[in-house]
Amino acid sequence: MIQSTCLVFKKDVVFIKNVKGKIIDQETRCVHYHSDKDIIAIKFYCCKDYYPCHKCHEETADHSAKVWPKKLFHTKAVICGVCHNELTVTEYLSCKSQCPNCQAHFNPGCSLHTHLYFEV
């Protein structure tokens, strides 16, 4: 795995600061979700790798996704694409779509996909 602070393209997969997937910029936006507020990446429980979205994981990982169990919500599993601060699952779910570190606004629509990443 290539890890870098800059974008590295390899077979339609981009790695940025330990984030895998089809990333299009330095704030972890991807080809699937790229609005101004699509600036988080989520560490997948199954592989412990960060991806910008469930579609990136589905298209580039060699395994099925698994959700974070509630008993591990204290684990850092979300990264802000603006300041690169890592949040625990609990911090992310309670932050009201705003980074507690840099106050960048996250896409509130991500809550529609919570069940794809976290046990509900």
Secondary structure, DSSP 8 states (H G I E B T S, - for coil): ----SS-EEETTEEEBTTB-SSB-STT--BSS--STT--EEEE-TTT--EESSHHHHHHH-SS----B-GGGTTSEEEEETTT--EEEHHHHHHSTTB-TTT--B--GGGGGGHHHHB--
